[in-house]
Structures are given as C-alpha cells and as structure tokens.
Amino acid sequence: RTVPVVLDLCRVIEQYAADCTLLTFSNPSSVVQRAVMQKTTLKVVGLCDAPATMHRLVARALGQLPDHVDTQYVGMHHFGWITSALVDGVERVEEALSDSAIWAALGIDPAIGGLIGALPHPYFRYFFHPHRMLAKQRSAAQPRALDLQRLEAQLLAEYAEYAGRGRPESLSRRSAVWYEAVVAPVVAALAFGVPARLALNLRNDGRVDELADDTVIEISARIEGGVIEAPRPRRLPSSVQLGLLQANAAYERALVEAILDDSRERLLEALLIHPLVPSFDAAREIVDELWPRRGWPKETAS
C-alpha cells in the first residue's frame, strides 16, 4: 500500500526539488527506501526511533548518560543489533547484556544475549518467540491495527479543532518519539549543521561485506557539516546473525520487485523467504487473500 503512494510523491519532488534529501520513516521504511532508490534519482535516508530507544536502554543499564555511551548499531530496519557499547573507550556491551531490565523492556529471553553477544532489536521477539507473541495477540480484545486506526481517527478529529494550545489529548496514548529522537536531529544536522550521531538507513556500499551494495542497511552514522558519514562497523554481528541478515535482505529485494513488477509469483517467493511464514501453503494463502485487494496498479483499486 505504501510504496506506490510514496513513489507518486517522489515524482512530484523530482519535478520541484530534485536535489533535496528525502527522509522517510513510513513503514516498512527500508522497503520504501529501496523502491525509491530503484525508481527515482532522489537522495533518500530512512529513519527509525528504535535504535535510539535501544541506545538509551544500554546507557541506563551501564549507569551512564546517553551522551557518554558510544553504541554501535548494525543490521537492517527492524532487524538489527547493538553489537558494541563503549564508555571512555572501554567495551561494556557484555555488562549491558547482563541487565535483566533490558530484556524485560524488549520482551526477549535474556538467555539470547549470551548466545549472540549483542542486543537485538525489539522486533526480534516476533522471530525468537512467535508462539508467545501470537498467544498475546489472540488474548487482546481486538487487533492492534484497529486500536491504531481508532486512535488515528481521534487524533485527526482533535487536530481539526486544534487551537494551538498544548498537545492533543490522544497524542499521549501513542508512545512515539520519532520526531524528537530522530527526525528533528537529522533535519537540524542536514539543514543547519548541528552535529548528530544516530542510526540511519543507508545503502550498504561495502560496509557489511556479506550483503550486496544496494541492500538498505541500518547503521550508526554521524552527520557533520551536513554530510553523512557511516564507517564500517567496528564489531559485526556473528555469522549466525549475518545469515539472518542475508535472508532478510533477500526477502526485501523480492518484495520490492514484486511490488514494482506487480508480480504475484515474486510476492509468493518473498513470503517463502520470510521467517514468520511457516510454509508454502501459508504463503499461498496470504497471497490469495491480499492480491485482489492490493490497490496497485491503480486500475486494480476499488
């Protein structure tokens, strides 16, 4: 649903501001970004607040202010790890991994930290504990998507009546820190030269040897003088984690091609790669349900 809309907007941007840098945090961010990279000439950077949240969790576990900890995030959007945490040049990631509060916040079994030696993105709870997550969702009064749709309707209604005094009441129910944690710092860094260090979604371009150059990776970067610098990570994930990354990269590549080529077969192939799709039968059932309602190309929209 998202990629075609974003590409339509990008064609307008290319017409009026071809030299601009496009910041995207419309999910799935890296899928959207990959499509923009393939179909337009725009410079595009993907954003997500989760690595910033993980950074603060590590700093709290180490008893440090966030600015005093140099974490290294590497992976892909919603599919990465903090592999290093330096304090005054000393590696302390193992100490952070021993803090039970971090794992409680992530909803992930703390034993995993000892196995992989890195702090996983909170979305890994779906990959590491799918049965737990499914049981939790089934026990909810209604799906989260419906909760968010109702909240969106309330927010839009409140903004329609907004008089410029304070925050809309419903905004407090959506625990999103995208703007203050990521968007504002990146805009300030690119537009006004305010230095910033945070994880960004960028083309791999050789930073992680195991991934193709055109893979959209999420990696710690620094913006100085309006220029983004993202060196090769000082500590890569383990070989097992890199294998997971390669599979995720293959999934995103196939998914974007399925969307851009309007290919049912390519979509089926993409779902076969995804770790949350348990079988070919399940993949085909998903495609059979979604394909008639995809709304793309435009002539298929209702």
N, C-alpha and C positions, 0 to 999 in steps of 0.2 A: 504493500500500500504506500509506503513512504518514498521509495526510490523514484517512481515516476513523477511524483509531486515535486520532489527536490530537483530533479533534472529539468523540469519545466521552469522552476525558479532560476536555475543556473543559466539557462538560455537568456533570460532577461538580464541577469548580472553580467554575462559575457557581452551583451549589447551595450550596456551603460557603464560598467566598471570592470573591464576585463583584467586590469592589473591588481585588483584587490585580493586580499586573502580571505577566503571563506572559512568561517568557524562553524563546525557542525556538531551538535550534540543531540540530534534527532536519532532515536534508536531504530534499528541496530546501527550504531554510529559507524563502525568500521565497514559494514556492508554498504551503507550510504556513501561513505567516503570513497570506497573502491569504485563504485559506479560513477561518481563524479570524476575521479581520476581517469577512468576509461573513456568517458563520453564528452568531457569538456577540457578546456585548456586552463581552467582556474587553478590557482594555488589553494589547497584545501588542507585544513588541520582539524582533526577530530578531538573532542573534549569529553571528559567524564570525571565526575567528582569522586568516584570510589577509591582510586589510588591516594587522593588527598586524605580521605577518611581513614584509610589504612595507615598512612603516614602518621596521623595523629594517634592512632591506637598504639603504634610502636613507640612513639615518643612517651606516651603515658606509661606504658609498661616499663620503660627504661628510666622513668622519673625525670624526664628532660622536657624542656620547652620544644615545640616542633621545630623552631629555627635552629636548634642546637643539634639536630639529628639529620644526617645525610643518608636518606634511604635510596636504594636502587630498585626501581620497578621495571620489570621486563616481561613481555608476553604479547597478548592481543587484547582487544576490547572485551571486558567481562571474562577474560581468560588469561590472567597473568599472575605474577607473584612478586612480592618484595623479597629479593634474594640477598640483600645486604643492608646493614644499618650501622653507619659509622658515627661514633661520638668522639670528637677530638682525634680523628684518625684511627680509632680503635674499633675493630669489628665486634658488634654486640648483637648480631641478629639471633644467635642461639639463645641468648638471655631473654630476648623478647619472645621467642617461640615457647619458652617455658612458662609464660604468664597465662594462667587459665582464663583470665578475664578476656583476653584477645579472642580465644577460641569460642567463648560463650557469645561474644558480640558477633562473630562470624557465623555461628551456628554450625561449626565444623568440629569433628572429633579431634581433640588435641594430639592424639597419637599420630595423626598425619604429619604434624610438624616434624616429629622425629624421623619419619620416613623420608620426607622430601627435603628437609633442611631449608625451607622457605615458607613465607606466609602467603597462602593462596587468596585470591580474590573471593569475596563472599559468595559469588555466584557458583563457586565450586561446590557449595553444599548441595546443589542440584545434581552434580555429577558424582560426588562422593557418597551422597545419602539420598538417592532418588526415592526410595520407598518411604523414608521418613517425611520427605517433603510432600509426596503425594498424599500420605495419610493426613498431614497437617492441612493441606488444601481442601481435602474432602471433608474435614471436620469443620471448616469455616461455614458461616451462614450463607455466604454467596462468594462467587469467584472475585479475586482481587480486581480483575478488569472492570467488573460492574461497580465496585467501590470507587475506582478512579474515574469512571465515566460520570458517576453522580457527583463526585467532588468537582470535576471539571465544569459541569453544568452550574453548580452552586457558585464557583469562582467567577465564571463568565457573567452570571446574573449580578454578583456583587460588584464586579468591575464596571458593569453597565451603569450602576448607580453611584460609582465612586466619586467622592467629592474632594479627593486629595488630602485626606486626613488619616494617617496611620495605615496599617496593613489590613486588607480584607480578613475578616474573622476566619474564613475557611482555609486561608493560606497556612495557618498554624497546624492544620491537620495533614499537610503534605510535607514530610521531613526531607526537603530537597535543598541542598546547599550549593547547587551548581553555580549560581551567579557569583556569590561572594567568594567561594573557594577556588573557582577555576575561570569562569568566563571573564569577570572583571579583571583579575590579574593578567590574563592573556591579552585582553584588549589594551590595558594600561601599558603592558610591555611592548606590544607591537606598534601602538599608535603614539605613545608618549615616552618611550624609552625607560620605563620603570622596570628594573631587573626582576626576573621571576624564575623560579625553579619548580617544576612540577612535571607530572607525566602527561605526554601528549601522544595522540595517534598520528603516525607519520609513515611514509614509505620506508620499508626496511633498508633498501640500498646498501646491503652488505653488513649491516650492524649485527645481525644474527645469521651466521653462515648457513645454518640448517634450513633457513626459509628463503624463498625466492625474493628477489629485489623488490618486486611490485606488491609483496604482502604488506598489508596495513598492520603495523605493529604498534603497541603502546609501550612507551619507554620514557624513562626520566630524561628531561631535557632542561636546558637553560636558555632563556631569552635575554639577550643583552644587546643594547643598541638597535633594537628592532629586529635582530637576527636570531633565528632558532638554531641552537647548537645541541645535537644529541649524539654524544660519542658512543662507541661500542660499550656495552655494559661491562663493568669490572668483574662481575660474577654472574655467569649464565645459569639458568636452571639445569637440573640434572638431565641425563639422557632420556629418562622416562618422561619427564615433563616436556622436553623438546619433541618427543614423539607425539605427545598430546597436541602440542602446538602445530606440528605439521599436519595432523588430521584436521584440526580446526581451520587451518589455512586452506586446505583442500575443500572443506565444506563451504567456506565463504566464497572461494573462487567459483565453485559450481553453482552456488545460489545466485550470485550476481549474474553469471552467464545465463542462468535460467530466466531471470527477470528481464534482462536486456534482450534476449533472443525469444522471449515468450515460449519457452521450451518446457513442456510437461515432462519429457524424458529427463532433461537435465535437472529439473527440480526433484524428481524421484531419486536420481543419482546423488544429489546433495543430501537428501534426507537419509539415505543409506549410510552416509559418512558420519552423520551427527550421532554423538554418543547417547543421546536421550531417546533415540528412535530404536526400539529393540529388535526390529525385524523388517524384512521386506514387506510382509503383509501389513504391518503397522504403517510403514512409509506409504504404501499404495493407498491405504485407507485415508491417510491425511491428505494426499494429493487429490483423491476423488472428491473429498469434501471441499477443499479450498479452491481448486482450479476453476470451477464455474463462477466463483464469487471474487475472482482476483481483481476485476476492475481495470485490467491492463492487458492489451492496448485499450485505448479509450472506447473503442466501439463495443467492447465487451461489458462496459459499465452499465449498471441499471439506471 
